[in-house]
Amino acid sequence: MLPEPAAVLSPVPARSPEPVVPTQVSISPSAQRSSQAPRPVARIAEVAVHLPERVRDVAEAERDLHRRNPKVAPRLPMVSRLTGVRTVHVADDDQQASDLAVAASRTLLERAGLVPQDIDLLIFASATQDMIEPATSHITAAKLGVRAPVMDVKNACNSVLNGIEVAEALIGTGRYRRVLVASGEMPTRGVRWDVPDRATYAMSAAGYTMSDGGAAVLVEAVDPPSGFEDDLSAELAGLVAPAARPSGILGSAFTAESRHWDVGMLPGGGTVNPRDPERSYFEIDGSRLREAFLALGPGPVDEALERAGVTMDDVALVAVHQVAVGYLADVHAALGVPADRTIVTVADHGNLASATLPLQLVTALESGRLRRGDVVLLLGLAGGISMGAMVVRW
């Protein structure tokens, strides 16, 4: 129906709408950075460790070393005093590296409510191995009952961290959804107790703080946020309830200065020294190794934090590889890591090689220092030498 002529000639002025004032939502700098960071493709779903019950008192072991080598080894227990390491774990004589990995993996699977058949890929990541061939991942898988592809990842004390890096990358391709990174560290088998001279003692001393242990880390694919329109919505929800923040591997950075490969070695068993029993012990120049690590600087840490879209202020826990109690102060200063966010494990558990970071995660979880939604910095230091930094939201 056409309007009346009067309505056309004398229209009623339209009322101006009230201005709409947009609702101000306060977004923290942390949330803004997180919204710009790539969405995680994988997360650490579970972690477990296995520590042998047999424990060795380091000071007493040093006294025994002096009794066996009175003209070479100091009478006073210098290593335990200088490093602050009191005790280490020692595997049974009939145990192998794969046995420690299997023990930790069984604990992990039970906690996660999984069975071996649920694993898509098994990565054995350790500085130690059962034998040169085959890959220890095969032996671990056979003992555990896993029937899936396997591989070994080996990079000294960064083996587990690099294993997680490989797992994340392969999950990102869509090839696997659930990867078990298993480690069995048994460095006590490479420690020399009969020392012929002072020079040999100096190169062997670091070995007296080494410790045996198993670790397992479950890395799973991250599905898109459920119930949220986008990642920012999920992040904003996490500001109200931290446990609602999407967990995942947020960012990482790795570096190496391989010209320092000779500062820490176990040189026997390969093509250089295939059958020389005298080269089957650790040879570590502690002073050169410390200097090489500190020379790396904070670059990888800063890069990992930037990629993750967070700052050190957002980090609730720093799990860092530990070789001595006193050395941690150097790490804190050189890398800008807050001392109050680390957990000291080396004093009572020794240098567990690549199982060190999983032990600190388990310790933090059991003590309540790590909760769902917390940001964790995993910091690996390894002979070779290499450094790795990985930022994870738990």
Secondary structure, 3 states (H helix, E strand, C coil): CCCCHHHHHCCCCCCCCCCCCCCCCCCCHHHHHHHHCCCCCEEEEEEEEECCCCEEEHHHHHHHHHHHCCCCCCCCCHHHHHHCCCEEECCCCCCCHHHHHHHHHHHHHHHHCCCHHHCCEEEEECCCCCCCCCCHHHHHHHHHCCCCCEEEECCHHHHHHHHHHHHHHHHHCCCCCEEEEEEEECHHHHCCCCCCCHHHHHHHHHHHHECCEEEEEEEEECCCCCCCCCHHHHHHHHHHCHHHCCCEEEEEEEEECHHHHHHEECCCCCCCCCCCHHHCCCEECHHHHHHHHHHHCCHHHHHHHHHHCCCHHHEEEEEECCCCCCHHHHHHHHHCCCHHHECCCHHHHCECHHHHHHHHHHHHHHHCCCCCCCEEEEEEEECCCEEEEEEEEC
